[in-house]
């Protein structure tokens, strides 16, 4: 496992995002963050700054469907801090660490997007996410990768070595979550690499057409993937969160195979 970490540190230098131009726009009460292009990287409803405005950010929270004892979460890429803020307010049991390479983004997230100052439950670190991953082994329950620049997902964040490292950084039963763009011509390649790193223990979920696709990778198969159990879990979560977990289960069932009323991981589905 340490061989992977050293390999990453030797060959990856993630520098393009350091000088990325960040700016803010506002429309109809929604403030958006842009990095070098008109593409919206993060969005916040000004009157409800801790809510999850974009559908894909609510989809990311579906890791709660698969693991009910999450204690720590590591995020690479801050943006406007949507998921970090939501988790901070609504999941007090989770300690969050967020690594962001661009100091301008951190400043803008604090000043324009209501990201709280660091405390014992949330810590924003200015640094290279690739190096941070390489230096932390078996370190977190949930690893979220939401690192985009003006050109999309940086090349260093979609290589086979990178996804291998993500598996190593997670705990034995950890969950990997990544936000990908469905129209990316390399999407299938990225998905295949994730499947290899997580031994086919992968689910995908479209959150819009043709937009964001959330992909989940599991170091260990979740204990119960029956649709009935997931629906029950969704209803319990909906009593605590303003997130449409039941709708996301429908999306999961549409985007992955269901066999004998059980949601199948991609490796399981290939053996039917």
Secondary structure, DSSP 8 states (H G I E B T S, - for coil): -HHHHHHHHHH----GGGG--EEEEEETTEEEEEESSSSEEEEEEGGGTTS--SHHHHHHTTHHHH-S---EEEEE--TT-HHHHHHHHH-TT-EEEEEES-HHHHHHHHHHS------SSEEEEES-HHHHHHH-SS-EEEEEE--EETTEE-GGGSSHHHHHHHHHHEEEEEEEEEEEETT-TTHHHHHHHHHHHTTT-EEEEE-SSSSEEEEEEESS--S--BHHHHHHHHHHHHTT-SS-HHHHHHHHHHHS-EETTEE--HHHHTT-
